[in-house]
Amino acid sequence: MNNSIKLGLVILLLLSFSVQSQEAAMKQKQSLEYTHKIVPDIIWREAYVALSHYPELKDTPIEFRFKDKIKKSFMQAQPVFSDLFKKRKNRGYIIFMNREFNIEGKKLHIDEVPSQVLTGWLGHELGHVMDYKNRHGFGLIWFGIKYMTSKNYIREAERAADTYAVNHGLGEYIIATKDFILNESQLSETYKSRIKDLYLSQEEIMVLIDELHEETKELREEFQEEKIEDIR
């Protein structure tokens, strides 16, 4: 077999592998679309991972949408305004995202965010969606008013979203996000101080992870004991 034939076979194999990979990726992406999710191609893998940790949101309409100049945030979750007074199970949500985050001249483009970090960011916003799902229409309006007028309430809401994410198994992703913002990104010190003040610290997240592992261990032991009793 001459070199040109060998090269041709190698190219065919590579093309075949590429097509198979693309088909597998499309099947994963379609699984999101079938469950009332709208996700831009650039973030669909990270969205898929984050959503997989929230089985309660499987049938919840959620759109991930790019929006220019979200104030003071890289992302922002909110209910669809026209759905406020619908039944909770029929309410839709939007997660707005900046393509480029610009604070005090410091810029961060979404392409610069590592995949694990982006997954943590999305997981945090889905934590907000979980919080919203537990509120009725007037409760959401009151939430919005307090969020705009009270720093203490912002802190409470952001820490609640972090807690939802950690309790749904996204703790390591949330830690990666905090580490990136505070230690690796070129974001301003003002923004970093805001993150430290309003959100759970990495140490607090580790405590929650440990507690979750301990609870899981206890439940597993109880389940095993019940199985032994049943056998007896």
Secondary structure, 3 states (H helix, E strand, C coil): CCHHHHHHHHHHHHHHHHHHHHHHHHHHHHHHHCCCEECCHHHHHHHHHHHHCCHHHCCCCEEEEECCCCCCCCEEEEECHHHCCCCHHHCCEEEEECCEEEECCEEEEHHHCCHHHHHHHHHHHHHHHHHHHCCCHHHHHHHHHHHHHCHHHHHHHHHHHHHHHHHHHHHHHHHHHHHHHHHHCCCCHHHHHHHHHHCCCHHHHHHHHHHHHHHHHHHHHHHHHHHHHHHC
